[in-house]
Amino acid sequence: MSLCDRTGNMVQPWIEAGYEAVTVDLQHVVPEGSARRHYTMSVTELPKDFAVGAVCVFAFPPCTHLAVSGARWFKAKGLPALIEGLSIVNACREICEESGSPWMLENPVGTLATYWREPDYTFDPCDYGDPYTKKTCLWTGGGFNMPEKVAAGDMFAEATVVEPTLGSMIHRMPPSEDRGDLRSITPMGFARAVFNANVLKD
């Protein structure tokens, strides 16, 4: 199950392995014929026990009002924006913790460490095979297994660290109506590494 997930990248490896996948997001962009079930709604409307019974739970609350990359606009946005951002994070946190399953909540470097707690892990997409950088924080629980970062050359590695040949391409994206959506796409290398580290194995 994946919350605040427009693309479904995070659950795609699970779908390919035969698991039923559920995503929740305000946007509905599920391709025709997709195997995932999607709820077009805010996570703040969901009951806390929504994810009980899920194998694994992921959450990607919007970082618009929380990431340090937008800190220069915090004062102009005011308290309503901060409250909105934190309320979505808190709804995700409650659903994750109530699930009783392994879970992770993702956000870029921002203010959550101040308002909640320090992240359990950080990573860049190049740590798991996608050749660009974007320092990302993870808060985890329920026995979530963080995939190892393995250097190139290990033929048994579930994911391989690569050189960030594309640099910080996410931060260099030109202004556009969908810039926020494009910047928030989950890297597939990381999604597959998380699947490999947390899938139920016989």
Secondary structure, 3 states (H helix, E strand, C coil): CEECCCCCHHHHHHHHCCCCEEEEECCCCCCCCCCEEEEECCHHHCCCCCCCCCCCEEECCCCCCCEHHHHHHHHHHHHHHHHHHHHHHHHHHHHHHHHCCCEEEEEECECHHHHCCCCCEEECHHHHCCCCCCCEEEEEECCCCCCCCECCCCCCCCCECCCCCCCCCCCCCCCCCCHHHHHCCCCHHHHHHHHHHHCCCC
